[in-house]
Amino acid sequence: MTNSTDSSTKYRSGFVAIVGRPNVGKSTLMNQVIGQKIAIMSDKPQTTRNKIHGVYTGEGYQIVFLDTPGIHKPQSKLGDYMMKVAQGALSEVEAVLFLVDVAEGIGGGDRFIIEQLKNIKTPVILVLNKIDQVEPQALLPVITQYKDLYNFAEIVPISAKMGNNVNTLLDQVRKFLPEGPQYYPADQVTDHPEQFVCAELIREKILHKTREEIPHSIAVTIESMKVKENGLVEIGAVIFVERDSQKGIIIGKQGALLKAIGREARMDIERLLGSKIFLELWVKVKKDWRNQERVLKDLGFRHD
């Protein structure tokens, strides 16, 4: 077996954090680069709660992307956890992608993140996302605004949704990779277990179908995952909410909303696993779980 850390191979690898205020397209960029959905997407703020690792393997190099929770001012213990995850990621990477929404322009949240970036020595690439939504001549004033606030290592305009200029971004990232091992097999796209991604896909469907306080009040865990002799994968998942009234909303009239969530999640999970699945969902109440450290740990929200 060849030692992949042999310096004569000149193989390059490293970790790159994707940061930005909520809802600027971090998960969309991760999925676009990886080529399949491993990070869920929603128009709701703070959709990403955990640090998602996406693995991109090119010719002679490998980038491990960290899609972090949106940097924001926390309002609960879960919010504190999300902020610590996002800030901790900045100190353990070769480069940082600071993703901004050019269609919205610079805002208070962007300035807040820039202040956080001033505390690190890691190279920061400014990624101007959603260029498909603005005229080309509108980019230069935005670039000037950001350059006045921070000395970025590189500036790359992209459309994560459309894929525009994403290959150029990868070329820029590659310049910051040191010589190193291939951390993951070439066909592996995430280091998270399948159960985690399945739970996230279920949570995504709930985010799409609910509003107001519901999206932030839910957590999803996979209780069981079994492969039958005929290849069918049986999955049992629990959706946790904070109040009895929220349980009724998730289930819906005569169970209609829960059935729709299960149907749409099953389709995504089948694409992920490449197998037919049987998905069973339960809804349970865990009072005020976002502010209970023990419950947060039980649900997988751990700083390590």
TIVO-71515 format. One record per residue (C-alpha): chain; residue number from 1; x, y, z negated. Coordinates in Angstrom, 3 decimals, decimal comma. Each point is the difference from the previous one (the first is absolute). Example, Ala and Ser with C-alpha at 12.3 -4.5 7.8 and 13.67 -1.06 7.14 Angstrom:
BEGIN
SITE  chain    n        px        py        pz
SITE      A    1    12,300    -4,500    -7,800
SITE      A    2     1,370     3,440     0,660
***
This chain:
BEGIN
SITE  chain    n        px        py        pz
SITE      A    1     0,000     0,000     0,000
SITE      A    2     1,431     3,370     0,998
SITE      A    3     0,457     2,534    -2,771
SITE      A    4    -2,166     2,956     1,101
SITE      A    5     2,005     2,358    -2,238
SITE      A    6     3,206    -0,605     2,016
SITE      A    7     1,187     3,529     0,844
SITE      A    8     1,295    -1,146     3,397
SITE      A    9    -3,592    -0,320     1,214
SITE      A   10    -0,552     3,766    -0,512
SITE      A   11    -3,598    -0,786    -0,839
SITE      A   12    -1,742     3,029    -1,488
SITE      A   13    -2,843     0,006    -2,490
SITE      A   14    -1,560     2,160    -2,629
SITE      A   15    -3,059     1,337    -1,775
SITE      A   16    -1,961     3,055     1,117
SITE      A   17    -2,783     1,677    -2,007
SITE      A   18    -3,009     1,603     1,666
SITE      A   19    -1,287     2,880    -2,132
SITE      A   20    -2,576     2,711     0,491
SITE      A   21    -3,140     1,376    -1,512
SITE      A   22    -3,075    -2,244     0,132
SITE      A   23    -1,634    -0,645     3,370
SITE      A   24     2,755     1,221     2,333
SITE      A   25     0,353    -3,384     1,741
SITE      A   26     2,653    -1,901    -1,982
SITE      A   27    -1,801    -3,344     0,213
SITE      A   28    -0,863     0,605     3,664
SITE      A   29     3,694     0,553     0,760
SITE      A   30     0,992    -3,151    -1,909
SITE      A   31    -2,526    -2,113     1,905
SITE      A   32     1,016     1,540     3,348
SITE      A   33     3,682    -0,809    -0,577
SITE      A   34    -0,616    -3,515    -1,307
SITE      A   35    -2,523    -0,819     2,724
SITE      A   36    -2,768    -1,294    -2,244
SITE      A   37    -2,065     1,138    -2,954
SITE      A   38     1,788    -0,492    -3,336
SITE      A   39    -0,940     3,330    -1,586
SITE      A   40    -3,646     0,971    -0,213
SITE      A   41    -1,304     3,227     1,492
SITE      A   42    -2,774     2,310    -1,125
SITE      A   43    -0,892     3,674     0,053
SITE      A   44    -0,266    -0,122    -3,812
SITE      A   45     2,941     1,534    -1,955
SITE      A   46     2,264    -2,371    -1,985
SITE      A   47    -0,940    -3,032     2,096
SITE      A   48     3,474    -1,525    -0,478
SITE      A   49     0,577    -0,927    -3,652
SITE      A   50     2,980    -2,331     0,094
SITE      A   51     3,353     0,252     1,738
SITE      A   52    -0,548    -1,876     3,275
SITE      A   53     3,076    -1,525     1,620
SITE      A   54    -0,105    -0,301     3,791
SITE      A   55     2,848    -1,718     1,829
SITE      A   56     1,110     1,058     3,486
SITE      A   57     2,728    -2,080     1,670
SITE      A   58     1,730     1,396     3,090
SITE      A   59     3,009    -1,143     2,002
SITE      A   60     2,835    -0,080    -2,552
SITE      A   61    -1,849     1,818    -2,765
SITE      A   62    -2,848    -0,229    -2,495
SITE      A   63    -1,964     2,792    -1,698
SITE      A   64    -2,047    -0,674    -3,119
SITE      A   65    -2,613     2,752    -0,224
SITE      A   66    -1,580     0,977    -3,298
SITE      A   67    -3,455     1,531     0,449
SITE      A   68    -0,510     1,833    -3,286
SITE      A   69    -3,145     1,315    -1,683
SITE      A   70    -0,647     3,621     0,972
SITE      A   71     1,892     2,402    -2,273
SITE      A   72    -2,600     1,950    -1,961
SITE      A   73    -0,778     1,331    -3,475
SITE      A   74    -1,359    -3,017    -1,917
SITE      A   75    -3,313     0,020    -1,892
SITE      A   76     0,055    -3,495    -1,539
SITE      A   77     2,423    -2,709    -1,143
SITE      A   78    -0,399    -1,558     3,460
SITE      A   79     0,934     3,385     1,471
SITE      A   80     3,078     0,123    -2,259
SITE      A   81     0,990    -3,453     1,220
SITE      A   82    -0,413     1,016     3,645
SITE      A   83     2,144     3,116    -0,478
SITE      A   84     2,795    -1,957    -1,714
SITE      A   85    -0,007    -2,526     2,838
SITE      A   86     0,222     2,750     2,618
SITE      A   87     2,753     1,940    -1,807
SITE      A   88     1,966    -3,151    -0,864
SITE      A   89     0,119    -1,018     3,648
SITE      A   90     1,982     3,123     0,884
SITE      A   91     3,026    -1,071    -2,036
SITE      A   92     0,398    -3,507     1,441
SITE      A   93     0,086     0,587     3,756
SITE      A   94     2,385     0,945     2,816
SITE      A   95    -2,346     2,642     1,431
SITE      A   96    -3,366     1,627    -0,676
SITE      A   97    -2,654     0,691     2,631
SITE      A   98    -1,980     3,053    -1,109
SITE      A   99    -3,239    -0,250     1,965
SITE      A  100    -2,093     3,137     0,529
SITE      A  101    -3,207     0,734     1,905
SITE      A  102     0,710     2,651     2,639
SITE      A  103    -3,714     0,329     0,749
SITE      A  104    -0,571     1,341    -3,523
SITE      A  105     3,192     2,008    -0,416
SITE      A  106     2,114     0,337    -3,135
SITE      A  107    -1,916    -0,090    -3,276
SITE      A  108     0,503     0,022    -3,742
SITE      A  109     0,369    -3,769    -0,080
SITE      A  110     2,822     0,128     2,566
SITE      A  111     1,804     2,692    -1,999
SITE      A  112    -0,386    -2,085    -3,167
SITE      A  113     1,664    -2,987     1,702
SITE      A  114     2,833     2,154     1,374
SITE      A  115     0,773     1,058    -3,578
SITE      A  116     0,232    -3,712    -0,935
SITE      A  117     2,316    -0,640     2,967
SITE      A  118     2,406     2,701    -1,216
SITE      A  119     0,828    -2,286    -2,943
SITE      A  120     1,453    -2,775     2,194
SITE      A  121     3,095    -0,340     2,192
SITE      A  122    -1,578    -2,427     2,467
SITE      A  123    -0,238     1,248     3,642
SITE      A  124    -3,533     1,156     0,788
SITE      A  125    -1,496    -0,208     3,513
SITE      A  126    -2,949     2,331     0,567
SITE      A  127    -2,645    -1,893     1,987
SITE      A  128    -2,615     2,262     1,570
SITE      A  129    -3,017    -2,280     0,420
SITE      A  130    -3,203     0,409     2,041
SITE      A  131     1,613     1,875     2,902
SITE      A  132    -2,811    -1,405     2,171
SITE      A  133    -2,341     2,441    -1,777
SITE      A  134     1,916     3,239     0,705
SITE      A  135     1,357     1,890     2,995
SITE      A  136     3,793    -0,422     0,523
SITE      A  137     0,656     3,729    -0,477
SITE      A  138    -1,525    -0,200    -3,493
SITE      A  139     2,831    -2,264    -1,227
SITE      A  140     2,842     2,538    -0,055
SITE      A  141    -1,527     2,333    -2,638
SITE      A  142    -0,737    -3,017    -2,235
SITE      A  143     3,575    -1,283     0,372
SITE      A  144     1,338     3,460    -0,897
SITE      A  145    -2,165     0,106    -3,134
SITE      A  146     1,320    -3,331    -1,240
SITE      A  147     3,634     0,764     0,889
SITE      A  148    -0,210     3,112    -2,170
SITE      A  149    -0,925    -2,173    -2,993
SITE      A  150     2,436    -2,929     0,311
SITE      A  151     3,113    -1,112     1,868
SITE      A  152    -1,322    -3,075     1,801
SITE      A  153     2,422    -2,557     1,452
SITE      A  154    -2,210    -0,400     3,100
SITE      A  155    -3,390     1,229     1,242
SITE      A  156    -2,144    -2,337     2,128
SITE      A  157    -3,525     0,764     1,314
SITE      A  158    -2,201    -3,105     0,423
SITE      A  159    -3,531    -1,322     0,238
SITE      A  160    -0,160    -3,043    -2,291
SITE      A  161    -3,498    -0,836     1,229
SITE      A  162     0,866     0,131     3,722
SITE      A  163     3,601    -1,232    -0,372
SITE      A  164     1,484     3,102     1,644
SITE      A  165     3,733     0,439    -0,728
SITE      A  166     0,057    -2,759    -2,632
SITE      A  167     2,925    -1,720     1,765
SITE      A  168     1,948     3,280    -0,169
SITE      A  169    -0,684     0,093    -3,736
SITE      A  170     1,352    -3,551    -0,374
SITE      A  171     3,155     1,022     1,877
SITE      A  172     0,510     2,887    -2,430
SITE      A  173    -0,586    -2,227    -3,040
SITE      A  174     2,506    -2,551     1,300
SITE      A  175     2,808     2,594    -0,220
SITE      A  176    -0,299     0,035    -3,784
SITE      A  177     0,181    -3,783    -0,500
SITE      A  178     3,206    -1,342    -1,554
SITE      A  179     1,508    -3,354     0,889
SITE      A  180    -1,918    -2,630    -1,883
SITE      A  181    -1,796    -3,353     0,057
SITE      A  182    -3,196    -0,989     1,735
SITE      A  183    -2,227    -0,029    -3,071
SITE      A  184    -2,967    -1,771     1,602
SITE      A  185    -0,556    -2,439     2,895
SITE      A  186    -0,534     1,787     3,324
SITE      A  187    -3,673    -1,038     0,192
SITE      A  188    -0,888     1,168    -3,531
SITE      A  189    -1,830     3,348    -0,121
SITE      A  190    -0,577     0,466    -3,738
SITE      A  191     1,342    -1,284    -3,298
SITE      A  192    -3,424    -0,008    -1,614
SITE      A  193    -1,748    -3,355    -0,438
SITE      A  194    -2,997    -0,665     2,221
SITE      A  195    -2,302     0,275    -3,024
SITE      A  196     1,017     3,638    -0,501
SITE      A  197    -0,676     0,947     3,618
SITE      A  198    -3,340    -1,863    -0,040
SITE      A  199    -1,074     1,898    -3,126
SITE      A  200     1,002     3,289     1,627
SITE      A  201    -2,015    -0,781     3,143
SITE      A  202    -3,082    -0,600    -2,137
SITE      A  203     0,617     3,282    -1,848
SITE      A  204     0,303     1,811     3,330
SITE      A  205    -3,508    -1,086     1,027
SITE      A  206    -1,412     1,295    -3,292
SITE      A  207     1,767     3,341     0,556
SITE      A  208    -1,605     0,264     3,430
SITE      A  209    -3,501    -0,762    -1,254
SITE      A  210    -0,220     1,966    -3,266
SITE      A  211     0,344     3,601    -1,084
SITE      A  212     0,407     2,309    -2,997
SITE      A  213     1,447    -1,728    -3,084
SITE      A  214    -0,197    -3,568     1,292
SITE      A  215     3,224    -0,182     2,095
SITE      A  216     2,264     0,906    -2,936
SITE      A  217    -1,899    -2,205    -2,462
SITE      A  218     0,656    -3,332     1,720
SITE      A  219     2,758    -2,582    -0,133
SITE      A  220     0,096    -3,352     1,798
SITE      A  221     1,739    -3,199    -1,054
SITE      A  222     0,191    -3,386     1,714
SITE      A  223    -1,040    -2,639    -2,525
SITE      A  224     0,506    -3,033     2,252
SITE      A  225     1,372    -0,863     3,433
SITE      A  226    -0,146    -3,587     1,236
SITE      A  227     0,619    -1,616     3,383
SITE      A  228    -2,417    -2,849     0,762
SITE      A  229     0,908    -3,108     2,032
SITE      A  230    -1,746     1,428     3,079
SITE      A  231     2,152     3,162    -0,191
SITE      A  232    -2,750     2,217    -1,432
SITE      A  233     1,333     2,415    -2,636
SITE      A  234    -2,328     0,522    -2,957
SITE      A  235     0,530     3,319    -1,800
SITE      A  236    -1,693     1,163    -3,184
SITE      A  237     0,396     3,693    -0,822
SITE      A  238    -1,210     2,231    -2,835
SITE      A  239    -0,861     3,680     0,468
SITE      A  240     0,398     1,887    -3,283
SITE      A  241    -1,961     3,193    -0,687
SITE      A  242    -0,159     2,226    -3,076
SITE      A  243    -3,760     0,248    -0,592
SITE      A  244    -3,144    -2,108     0,413
SITE      A  245    -1,493     2,598     2,356
SITE      A  246     3,011    -0,384     2,310
SITE      A  247    -0,491    -3,773     0,046
SITE      A  248    -3,518     0,511     1,351
SITE      A  249     1,270     2,364     2,707
SITE      A  250     2,688    -2,459     1,185
SITE      A  251    -2,487    -2,892     0,156
SITE      A  252    -2,628     2,123     1,764
SITE      A  253    -3,676    -0,678     0,611
SITE      A  254    -0,537    -3,783     0,090
SITE      A  255     3,808    -0,390     0,162
SITE      A  256     0,195     1,702     3,413
SITE      A  257     3,058     2,198    -0,645
SITE      A  258     2,028    -2,795    -1,587
SITE      A  259    -0,817    -2,256     2,966
SITE      A  260     1,135     2,705     2,457
SITE      A  261     3,239     0,528    -1,947
SITE      A  262     0,648    -3,740     0,037
SITE      A  263    -0,794    -0,369     3,698
SITE      A  264     2,354     2,797     1,118
SITE      A  265     2,775    -1,016    -2,408
SITE      A  266    -0,225    -3,614     1,197
SITE      A  267     0,652     1,080     3,596
SITE      A  268     3,165     1,910    -0,984
SITE      A  269     1,225    -2,798    -2,268
SITE      A  270    -0,505    -2,583     2,760
SITE      A  271     2,183     2,146     2,279
SITE      A  272     2,615     0,253    -2,765
SITE      A  273     0,097    -3,727    -0,810
SITE      A  274    -0,750    -1,368     3,471
SITE      A  275    -2,566    -2,354    -1,551
SITE      A  276    -3,718    -0,209    -0,565
SITE      A  277    -0,884     1,021    -3,552
SITE      A  278    -2,882    -0,312    -2,427
SITE      A  279    -0,096     3,116    -2,208
SITE      A  280    -1,951     0,177    -3,243
SITE      A  281    -0,257     3,321    -1,855
SITE      A  282    -1,022     0,755    -3,585
SITE      A  283    -0,464     3,418    -1,631
SITE      A  284     0,971     0,446    -3,670
SITE      A  285     0,074     2,985    -2,359
SITE      A  286     3,208     0,993    -1,840
SITE      A  287    -0,860     3,156    -1,911
SITE      A  288     2,324     2,953     0,763
SITE      A  289     2,688    -2,365     1,363
SITE      A  290     2,030     2,831     1,572
SITE      A  291     0,944     1,290    -3,457
SITE      A  292     0,765    -3,336    -1,687
SITE      A  293     3,649    -0,980     0,308
SITE      A  294    -0,606    -3,684    -0,761
SITE      A  295    -2,722    -0,231     2,655
SITE      A  296     2,183     1,839     2,522
SITE      A  297     2,787    -2,541    -0,563
SITE      A  298    -2,459    -2,897     0,338
SITE      A  299    -1,111     1,462     3,337
SITE      A  300     3,583     0,167     1,257
SITE      A  301     0,849     3,670    -0,588
SITE      A  302     3,520    -0,388    -1,404
SITE      A  303     2,885     2,453     0,246
SITE      A  304     2,418    -2,841     0,752
***
